[in-house]
Amino acid sequence: MTPAAASETSTAGLDASPLVDDLGFLLARASATTQSRGNAALADHALRVRSYSVLALAVSEQHPSQRELADFLRLDPSQVVALIDDLEKNGLVVRESDPRDRRANVVVATPAGRSAYTAARASAREAEQQSLQALSAAERAELARLLRIVAFPTES
């Protein structure tokens, strides 16, 4: 029996629970499911979803500080430091002095990091497509729109 089939068997009947009407649970389960699939797809690139996220932001021309990364990714700063340490050890990013605040560091992708990101991005997109295959293109766009509203609420 495959692990997926075993999991389906072990949770049989639980999908009738009132929990499946809880939006927080549904968001958490969808996140866990897509993150698991993403981690599997990114393993070939020696990345995981969180390290890929840091690399993706480091590739941007915005040169985020470690604090900005932690805030944006909603991670504890110590988690971001560990992620950056691993990426730096693998030659994918470097820390540079932040020109806006010399006490802080910005994270910048190296040429190897840019190449790794390009390859990993294709794998991440494929995993995303697999996770969302039950949705039409219009439904995916609507889901993304709604999740952006939830993830980035406007300040009132």
N, C-alpha and C positions, 0 to 999 in steps of 0.2 A: 504494500500500500504506500503510495507517495505521501510525503509530509503534508501536502495540501489536502489530499483526500482524508488523511488521518485527522487533520484539523477540522475539516468539515464534519466528519463523523463525531468528533468529540464535542462539537458545539451544536449538534443537531437539536432543534427545538428551542434553543436560546434566542433565535431570531424572532420569536413570538413575544419576547419580553417587552415590557413597556419602555425599556431602555432604548430600543430602536427608534423611539419617537423623540428622544432627547437630542437636540441639536449639538450640544457640547460633546456628547458621546460620538455622534456621527462624524463630527469634524475630527475628533481625536482618532477614531478608527480609520477614517479615510486617510488621515495624515500618516498613521502607522503603516497602513497598507502600501501607500505610495512610497514612503520612505524606505520600507523594506525592499520593494522592487527597485528603487533607485540605488540603494546600497549595493544590491546584487549586480546591477548594470555598471556601476562605477568601479567595482572591485577590479575589473580588468585594467583600470587606469591607476590603481593603487590609491583610490579616493573613496570617500564616503560622502553622503549628502551634505553634511556640515562642512567638511573640508572643501568640497566642490563649491559650496556657497561662498566661502571665504575667497577661494581662487577666482570665482566669477566676479566678485566685487573688486578684487585686486587687479583684474584685467581692465576694469573700467578706467577711464581717464580721470576719475574723481579722486583717486588716491586717498581712500578712506583711512582715518586713524583707527587704531585698535579700539578706542572707545566708541567711535561711530559704527564699527563693525558689530560690536557687542550690542549696542542699542538697536541697530537695524535688524539683526538676526534674533534679537530677544534672547541672548545667551549671557551667562555670567561672564564678566571680563576674564576670569581665570580659564574658562573653557576656550575663549577666543585665543588667548595666549598659547595654550597647548596646541590648538589647531594651526596657528601661525608657525609655531616651533616645528611641527611636523612638516609643513609645506616648505619651510625654509631649509630644513635638514635635507629634503629631497630636491633642493635647488629650484623650486617653483616660484618662490616669492622672496623678496628682501624687505627688510625694515629700513626705512630712511627717515631722517629727521623731518618732522612736519614743518614746512616753511611758515605755517600760521602760528605754531606754538612749538618752540624748540625743545620743550620738555616732553613732547609727545612724539610718537612714531606714526608714519603712514606705512601702509602695506602696498607694495608694488610688485606686479608679476614680472618675472624674468622672461627672457625669450623662450626658455624651456617651459615655463609656466603657461605662456600664451599658447604654445603648441599643445600642451597637455590639456588645457581648457578646451581648445577647439575639438580635439578628439573626444574628450569626456562629454562635451555638450551634446554631440550626436547620440551617444549612449544614453544620456539623461533624457533627451527628447524621446527616444525610442521607448524607454521605460514609462515615461509619462503617457505616451500614446497607448501602451498596453494597459495601463491603469484606467484610462478613460475611454477604452474602446467601446463601451456600452452607450456612450453619449455621441450624439451627432455633432458636427462641427459647430452648429449654432448653439447647441447646449453647452459645449465646452467653452465657447466664448462667453456665454451668459454666466456660467459657473465662475470663470476667471473674473468677470466684472463684479459679481457679488462677493467673491472672496477678497478682492481688492478693497471693497467697501468695509468689510469686516476687519481685514488686516491693517488697514490704514484709515481709521476713522478720522473725520475732520474734527478739529477742536471747536467746541461750541463756546 
